[in-house]
Amino acid sequence: MPRAIVTVEKLVHGGDGLARLPDGQVVFVPVTVPGEKVEIEVYQQLGDYALGRVVEIIKPAAGRIEPPCEYFPLCGGCQLQHLSYETQVREKFAVFRETLSRVGGLSPELVEEIEPSPKIFAYRHRLQFHVHHETGALGFLKRRSHDLVPIRRCLLATEEINQVLEKLPEIPVWKRLHPYVTRVNLGTSIAEGRVSMLFWTRIPPKEEDLEEILSALPVLKAIYYWIRGRDPIGPFPPDAPHRGRRLFPVPPEFSGLNREVHFYALPGVFVQANWEINLRLIGWVKKTARLEETEEVLDLHCGMGNFLLPLVADAGRGYGVDTDHRAVADARYNSKVWGLTRVSFEVLSALEALMELFKNAETYPLVILDPPRGGCKELTRFLPEVASDRLVYVSCDPPTLARDLKLLIQRGFKVETIRAFDMFPQTYHLESATILRRR
């Protein structure tokens, strides 16, 4: 394989360093830092660019540190552990602004700042793992590979999840069950310090098998398993509080109540992975969206009510839709616990909801978008007909956000401000919220 000495110019979306070979061809090299000089091995040519790996760091750049995780960079879960956190935040912010400018034609000045995470490790309260079919260990895939890296401790995970990672493979009944299990979802109930477990299996476990796992792992609150169909089977034990739902603490000012309240979420239902940053994101949206007392809010990807419930707790009415019927069940459960009567939820896709509202000539002054990684390109046709004043677009993927913002601007919206939130330290992923207004 050919080798070359290159200087890393910058990081790109995905976390790789961008450099140029002596003939000018772009090469992407992981685990590098902008400004450093490295010898690389080019192992793949892909059209007008190449992929390389570091052979030797000739001149390290400021910001490089020794990665604290024993599995880095073999494990594909993290891409930036070789950078100090200050460097990570700076580089991710630069990549974010450059992506919005290059893909969406937006001024970098629209991005006001980036919110660092209070925790840079042990912040992930939920993780999904593959199962090693020889040992039963849980793990992640290697980068650019389908090979599994078994792990016994993840530095990003809560201590409760790590207890399960360490002990589950050694439980005798798991040694019998794991050859039939494909995935395991572990989620910490933050308010309780316990874990709800959901796993996908080809054969149903016996109830005594699950009892043995629960007995061996007191940190587990409940177990569900999924074979096929609309819903997983569980909870085990059957009398698990709140049907095994996880509890997430919510500040009183978000609920409008003078007492402690929580969000509740069934195992497997989407909840933002970094709860502290999620609360800051909710607070920013609540403050910046400026909901008036009589206004109504439409949430097209409502999930368990993460944004809609805090917005309508003080004033206004809300209508939320989501394709996940279990998330909608959680949203209804949460609204009841919070004592909110001016909000309703429906199992419906965002596109179906917009088309129905368009047919009925219904409009909302505030519409919230929090789509999956693929964005919401298909919604931009109907949004101008339904969103009469403001849009809040929460995104976890800068390239699709940039694409969608460009389309929304063409359809009559103006971007007022954008804020980035480092939801995922040690990785290239970044969350953001954008406020748009009808021109």
C-alpha positions as CSV (number, residue, x, y, z in Angstrom):
1,M,0.0,0.0,0.0
2,P,1.4,3.5,-0.9
3,R,2.5,5.8,1.9
4,A,2.7,9.6,2.0
5,I,3.5,12.4,4.5
6,V,0.6,14.8,4.7
7,T,-0.5,17.7,6.8
8,V,-4.1,17.6,8.2
9,E,-6.0,20.7,7.2
10,K,-9.2,20.3,9.1
11,L,-11.8,17.8,10.5
12,V,-14.9,17.0,8.5
13,H,-18.3,15.6,9.3
14,G,-17.7,12.1,10.5
15,G,-14.6,13.0,12.5
16,D,-11.9,12.2,10.0
17,G,-9.0,14.6,9.2
18,L,-8.8,16.0,5.7
19,A,-5.4,16.1,4.1
20,R,-4.0,16.1,0.5
21,L,-1.7,13.6,-1.1
22,P,1.3,15.0,-3.1
23,D,-0.8,14.9,-6.3
24,G,-3.5,17.0,-4.7
25,Q,-6.0,14.2,-4.1
26,V,-8.1,14.5,-0.9
27,V,-7.5,11.8,1.6
28,F,-9.5,11.2,4.8
29,V,-7.6,10.0,7.9
30,P,-9.2,9.1,11.2
31,V,-7.7,9.9,14.6
32,T,-5.8,13.0,13.5
33,V,-5.8,16.6,14.6
34,P,-5.9,19.7,12.3
35,G,-2.4,21.1,11.8
36,E,-0.4,18.0,12.5
37,K,2.0,16.3,10.2
38,V,1.6,12.5,9.8
39,E,2.8,9.7,7.7
40,I,-0.1,7.7,6.4
41,E,-0.8,4.5,4.5
42,V,-3.4,4.8,1.7
43,Y,-5.5,1.7,1.8
44,Q,-8.5,2.5,-0.5
45,Q,-9.2,4.7,-3.5
46,L,-12.8,5.9,-3.9
47,G,-13.1,8.0,-7.0
48,D,-11.9,11.5,-6.4
49,Y,-10.8,10.8,-2.8
50,A,-8.9,8.2,-0.8
51,L,-8.9,6.7,2.7
52,G,-5.8,6.4,4.8
53,R,-4.6,5.4,8.2
54,V,-1.8,6.8,10.4
55,V,1.5,5.1,10.4
56,E,3.4,7.7,12.4
57,I,2.7,11.1,13.9
58,I,5.6,13.2,12.8
59,K,4.6,16.4,14.3
60,P,1.6,16.3,16.8
61,A,-0.8,19.2,17.0
62,A,-1.9,21.0,20.1
63,G,-5.1,19.5,21.5
64,R,-4.0,15.8,21.1
65,I,-4.3,13.7,24.2
66,E,-3.9,10.1,25.1
67,P,-7.3,8.4,24.6
68,P,-8.6,7.1,28.0
69,C,-10.6,4.2,26.5
70,E,-8.8,0.8,26.0
71,Y,-11.1,0.1,23.0
72,F,-10.4,3.3,21.1
73,P,-10.1,3.6,18.1
74,L,-10.9,0.0,17.3
75,C,-14.5,0.4,18.6
76,G,-16.6,2.5,16.2
77,G,-18.6,4.2,19.0
78,C,-16.2,7.2,19.5
79,Q,-14.2,9.2,16.9
80,L,-12.7,12.1,19.0
81,Q,-11.2,10.6,22.2
82,H,-7.7,11.7,21.0
83,L,-8.8,15.3,21.3
84,S,-9.0,17.4,24.5
85,Y,-12.6,18.3,25.2
86,E,-11.9,22.0,24.5
87,T,-10.5,21.0,21.1
88,Q,-13.5,18.7,20.4
89,V,-16.0,21.5,21.0
90,R,-14.1,24.0,18.9
91,E,-13.6,21.6,16.0
92,K,-17.2,20.3,16.0
93,F,-18.5,23.9,16.0
94,A,-16.3,24.7,13.0
95,V,-17.5,21.7,11.1
96,F,-21.1,22.5,11.9
97,R,-20.8,26.1,10.6
98,E,-18.9,25.0,7.6
99,T,-21.5,22.3,6.7
100,L,-24.4,24.8,7.0
101,S,-22.5,27.2,4.7
102,R,-21.4,24.7,2.1
103,V,-24.6,22.6,1.9
104,G,-27.2,25.1,2.8
105,G,-25.7,28.4,1.7
106,L,-26.3,29.9,5.2
107,S,-24.2,32.5,6.9
108,P,-22.0,31.0,9.7
109,E,-22.9,34.0,11.8
110,L,-26.4,32.6,12.2
111,V,-25.0,30.0,14.6
112,E,-24.8,31.9,17.8
113,E,-22.7,29.4,19.9
114,I,-22.2,25.8,21.0
115,E,-23.4,24.5,24.4
116,P,-20.7,22.2,25.9
117,S,-21.9,19.1,27.8
118,P,-21.6,19.2,31.6
119,K,-20.4,15.6,31.4
120,I,-17.9,14.4,28.9
121,F,-18.0,10.8,30.1
122,A,-20.7,8.7,31.7
123,Y,-23.4,10.8,30.1
124,R,-25.2,8.2,28.0
125,H,-28.2,6.8,29.8
126,R,-29.2,4.5,26.9
127,L,-27.1,2.3,24.5
128,Q,-27.9,-0.4,22.1
129,F,-25.5,-3.3,21.7
130,H,-24.8,-6.2,19.4
131,V,-24.2,-9.6,21.0
132,H,-21.0,-11.7,20.5
133,H,-22.4,-15.1,19.6
134,E,-19.4,-17.0,21.0
135,T,-19.0,-15.3,24.4
136,G,-22.4,-13.5,24.9
137,A,-20.5,-10.2,25.5
138,L,-22.1,-7.0,24.3
139,G,-20.3,-4.7,22.0
140,F,-20.2,-2.2,19.1
141,L,-19.1,-2.6,15.5
142,K,-15.7,-1.6,14.3
143,R,-15.6,1.5,12.2
144,R,-16.3,0.8,8.5
145,S,-16.8,-2.9,9.4
146,H,-19.4,-5.4,10.5
147,D,-17.0,-7.0,12.9
148,L,-17.9,-6.8,16.6
149,V,-15.8,-5.4,19.3
150,P,-16.9,-6.9,22.6
151,I,-16.6,-4.6,25.6
152,R,-17.0,-4.9,29.3
153,R,-17.1,-1.2,30.1
154,C,-18.1,1.9,28.0
155,L,-16.7,5.2,29.3
156,L,-19.7,7.0,27.7
157,A,-22.3,4.9,29.6
158,T,-23.7,5.4,33.1
159,E,-22.2,3.2,35.9
160,E,-25.5,1.3,36.0
161,I,-25.2,0.2,32.4
162,N,-21.6,-0.8,32.9
163,Q,-22.6,-3.0,35.8
164,V,-24.8,-5.0,33.3
165,L,-22.1,-5.0,30.6
166,E,-19.6,-6.5,33.1
167,K,-21.8,-9.1,34.7
168,L,-24.4,-10.2,32.1
169,P,-22.0,-12.4,30.1
170,E,-21.1,-14.4,33.2
171,I,-24.7,-15.3,34.2
172,P,-25.2,-19.0,33.4
173,V,-28.7,-18.6,31.9
174,W,-27.3,-15.9,29.6
175,K,-24.8,-18.3,28.3
176,R,-27.8,-20.5,27.2
177,L,-29.9,-17.6,25.8
178,H,-27.3,-15.4,24.0
179,P,-26.9,-17.5,20.8
180,Y,-30.5,-16.6,20.0
181,V,-30.2,-12.9,20.9
182,T,-29.3,-10.3,18.3
183,R,-29.5,-6.9,20.1
184,V,-29.7,-5.6,23.6
185,N,-31.0,-2.2,24.6
186,L,-30.0,-0.9,28.0
187,G,-31.5,2.2,29.5
188,T,-30.9,3.8,32.9
189,S,-33.8,5.2,34.8
190,I,-32.0,8.3,36.0
191,A,-34.3,9.1,38.9
192,E,-33.9,5.6,40.3
193,G,-30.4,4.6,39.3
194,R,-31.6,1.3,37.8
195,V,-31.6,-0.2,34.3
196,S,-34.4,-1.4,32.0
197,M,-33.3,-4.1,29.6
198,L,-34.9,-4.9,26.2
199,F,-33.5,-7.6,24.0
200,W,-34.4,-9.0,20.6
201,T,-34.4,-12.8,20.4
202,R,-35.4,-15.7,18.0
203,I,-36.8,-17.9,20.8
204,P,-38.8,-16.9,23.9
205,P,-37.0,-17.2,27.2
206,K,-38.6,-19.0,30.1
207,E,-39.9,-16.8,32.9
208,E,-37.5,-18.5,35.3
209,D,-34.6,-17.5,33.0
210,L,-35.6,-13.9,33.3
211,E,-35.9,-14.3,37.1
212,E,-32.4,-15.6,37.2
213,I,-31.1,-12.6,35.3
214,L,-33.0,-10.2,37.6
215,S,-31.7,-12.0,40.7
216,A,-28.1,-11.9,39.4
217,L,-28.3,-8.2,38.5
218,P,-30.1,-6.2,41.2
219,V,-29.4,-3.0,39.2
220,L,-32.1,-4.2,36.7
221,K,-35.5,-2.6,37.1
222,A,-37.3,-4.6,34.4
223,I,-36.7,-6.8,31.4
224,Y,-38.6,-6.9,28.1
225,Y,-37.9,-9.1,25.1
226,W,-39.0,-8.8,21.5
227,I,-39.5,-11.7,19.1
228,R,-41.9,-10.3,16.5
229,G,-45.0,-8.1,16.2
230,R,-46.0,-4.7,17.3
231,D,-44.9,-4.8,21.0
232,P,-42.2,-6.4,23.1
233,I,-43.2,-8.9,25.8
234,G,-43.0,-7.7,29.4
235,P,-42.3,-6.3,31.8
236,F,-40.6,-8.8,34.0
237,P,-41.3,-8.7,36.9
238,P,-45.0,-8.1,36.0
239,D,-45.4,-5.7,38.9
240,A,-42.4,-3.4,37.8
241,P,-43.3,0.2,38.7
242,H,-44.8,2.2,35.8
243,R,-44.6,-1.0,33.7
244,G,-40.8,-0.8,33.7
245,R,-40.8,2.8,32.4
246,R,-37.6,4.8,33.0
247,L,-37.9,8.0,35.0
248,F,-36.2,11.3,34.0
249,P,-36.2,14.3,36.4
250,V,-37.7,17.6,35.2
251,P,-37.1,21.0,36.7
252,P,-40.3,22.5,38.2
253,E,-40.1,25.5,35.9
254,F,-40.6,23.1,32.9
255,S,-43.7,21.6,34.2
256,G,-45.4,24.7,35.7
257,L,-45.8,22.7,39.0
258,N,-44.3,23.3,42.4
259,R,-43.3,19.7,42.9
260,E,-41.0,17.2,41.4
261,V,-42.2,15.6,38.2
262,H,-40.6,13.2,35.7
263,F,-40.8,12.1,32.1
264,Y,-41.6,8.4,31.8
265,A,-40.4,6.3,28.9
266,L,-40.9,2.6,28.1
267,P,-37.7,0.6,27.2
268,G,-36.8,1.2,23.6
269,V,-38.7,4.5,23.3
270,F,-36.5,7.3,22.0
271,V,-35.1,9.6,24.7
272,Q,-32.2,12.0,24.0
273,A,-29.1,10.2,25.1
274,N,-27.5,13.0,27.2
275,W,-30.2,14.1,29.7
276,E,-28.4,17.2,31.1
277,I,-27.9,18.6,27.6
278,N,-31.4,17.7,26.7
279,L,-32.7,19.8,29.6
280,R,-30.6,22.7,28.3
281,L,-32.0,22.2,24.8
282,I,-35.6,22.2,26.1
283,G,-34.9,25.3,28.1
284,W,-33.4,27.1,25.1
285,V,-36.4,26.1,22.9
286,K,-38.9,27.1,25.6
287,K,-37.2,30.5,26.0
288,T,-36.5,31.3,22.3
289,A,-39.8,30.1,20.8
290,R,-41.6,32.7,23.0
291,L,-45.0,30.9,23.2
292,E,-47.9,33.2,23.9
293,E,-50.7,32.3,26.3
294,T,-53.3,31.6,23.6
295,E,-51.1,30.0,21.0
296,E,-51.3,26.4,19.9
297,V,-48.3,24.2,19.2
298,L,-47.9,21.4,16.7
299,D,-45.2,18.8,17.3
300,L,-44.6,16.6,14.3
301,H,-42.2,14.2,16.0
302,C,-43.5,14.3,19.5
303,G,-42.0,11.1,21.0
304,M,-42.7,10.9,24.7
305,G,-43.6,14.7,24.8
306,N,-40.0,15.9,25.3
307,F,-40.6,19.4,23.8
308,L,-44.3,19.7,23.6
309,L,-45.2,19.2,27.2
310,P,-42.8,21.8,28.7
311,L,-44.0,24.3,26.0
312,V,-47.7,23.9,26.8
313,A,-47.3,23.5,30.6
314,D,-47.5,27.3,31.1
315,A,-49.8,28.3,28.3
316,G,-51.3,27.4,25.0
317,R,-52.6,24.1,23.6
318,G,-50.7,21.3,21.9
319,Y,-51.1,18.5,19.4
320,G,-48.4,15.9,18.9
321,V,-48.0,13.1,16.4
322,D,-45.5,10.2,16.1
323,T,-45.3,6.9,14.3
324,D,-44.1,5.1,17.4
325,H,-47.3,4.0,19.2
326,R,-45.3,3.2,22.4
327,A,-43.9,6.7,22.4
328,V,-47.4,8.2,22.0
329,A,-48.5,6.0,24.9
330,D,-45.7,7.5,27.0
331,A,-46.6,11.0,25.9
332,R,-50.2,10.5,27.0
333,Y,-49.0,9.0,30.3
334,N,-46.7,11.9,30.9
335,S,-49.4,14.5,30.2
336,K,-51.7,12.8,32.6
337,V,-49.0,12.7,35.3
338,W,-48.3,16.4,34.7
339,G,-52.0,17.2,34.9
340,L,-52.1,18.7,31.4
341,T,-55.5,18.7,29.7
342,R,-54.8,21.0,26.8
343,V,-52.6,18.6,24.9
344,S,-53.5,15.6,22.7
345,F,-51.4,13.0,20.9
346,E,-52.1,10.7,17.9
347,V,-50.2,7.8,16.2
348,L,-49.7,9.4,12.8
349,S,-46.8,10.2,10.6
350,A,-45.7,13.8,10.2
351,L,-46.6,13.9,6.5
352,E,-50.0,12.4,7.1
353,A,-50.7,15.0,9.9
354,L,-49.6,17.9,7.7
355,M,-51.7,16.7,4.7
356,E,-54.8,16.3,7.0
357,L,-54.3,19.8,8.5
358,F,-53.7,21.2,5.0
359,K,-57.0,19.7,3.8
360,N,-58.8,21.2,6.8
361,A,-57.2,24.6,6.4
362,E,-55.8,24.4,10.0
363,T,-52.7,26.3,10.9
364,Y,-50.4,26.5,13.9
365,P,-48.3,29.6,14.9
366,L,-45.6,27.3,16.3
367,V,-44.5,24.0,14.7
368,I,-41.8,21.7,16.2
369,L,-39.7,19.4,14.0
370,D,-37.4,16.8,15.6
371,P,-37.0,14.3,12.7
372,P,-34.7,11.2,12.5
373,R,-31.3,11.5,11.0
374,G,-32.7,11.6,7.4
375,G,-34.3,15.0,8.0
376,C,-37.7,16.1,6.8
377,K,-37.3,17.0,3.1
378,E,-40.7,15.5,2.4
379,L,-42.5,17.8,4.8
380,T,-41.3,21.1,3.3
381,R,-44.1,21.1,0.7
382,F,-46.8,21.4,3.3
383,L,-45.1,23.2,6.2
384,P,-45.7,26.7,4.7
385,E,-49.4,25.9,4.5
386,V,-49.6,24.9,8.2
387,A,-46.9,26.8,10.1
388,S,-48.3,30.3,10.1
389,D,-45.5,32.0,12.1
390,R,-42.6,30.0,13.6
391,L,-40.7,26.7,13.2
392,V,-38.4,25.1,15.7
393,Y,-36.2,22.5,13.9
394,V,-34.2,20.2,16.2
395,S,-31.6,18.2,14.3
396,C,-29.0,15.5,15.0
397,D,-27.5,15.6,11.5
398,P,-25.9,18.8,10.2
399,P,-25.9,17.8,6.4
400,T,-29.6,17.0,6.3
401,L,-30.4,20.1,8.4
402,A,-28.5,22.3,6.0
403,R,-30.4,20.7,3.0
404,D,-33.8,21.2,4.7
405,L,-33.1,24.8,5.8
406,K,-32.2,25.7,2.2
407,L,-35.6,24.2,1.1
408,L,-37.5,26.0,3.9
409,I,-35.9,29.3,3.0
410,Q,-37.0,28.8,-0.7
411,R,-40.5,28.2,0.6
412,G,-40.8,31.4,2.5
413,F,-39.1,31.0,5.9
414,K,-36.2,33.0,7.3
415,V,-33.6,31.6,9.7
416,E,-33.5,33.7,12.8
417,T,-30.9,31.9,14.9
418,I,-29.2,28.5,15.3
419,R,-27.7,27.0,18.4
420,A,-25.5,23.9,18.7
421,F,-25.6,21.5,21.6
422,D,-22.8,19.0,22.3
423,M,-25.1,16.1,23.0
424,F,-22.5,13.5,22.2
425,P,-18.9,14.2,23.6
426,Q,-16.1,12.0,22.2
427,T,-18.0,11.6,19.0
428,Y,-18.5,13.7,15.8
429,H,-22.3,13.8,16.4
430,L,-23.9,17.2,17.3
431,E,-27.4,18.3,18.1
432,S,-28.8,21.7,17.2
433,A,-31.9,23.8,17.3
434,T,-33.0,26.4,14.7
435,I,-35.6,29.0,14.9
436,L,-37.3,30.0,11.6
437,R,-40.0,32.6,11.0
438,R,-42.4,33.1,8.1
439,R,-41.4,36.0,5.9
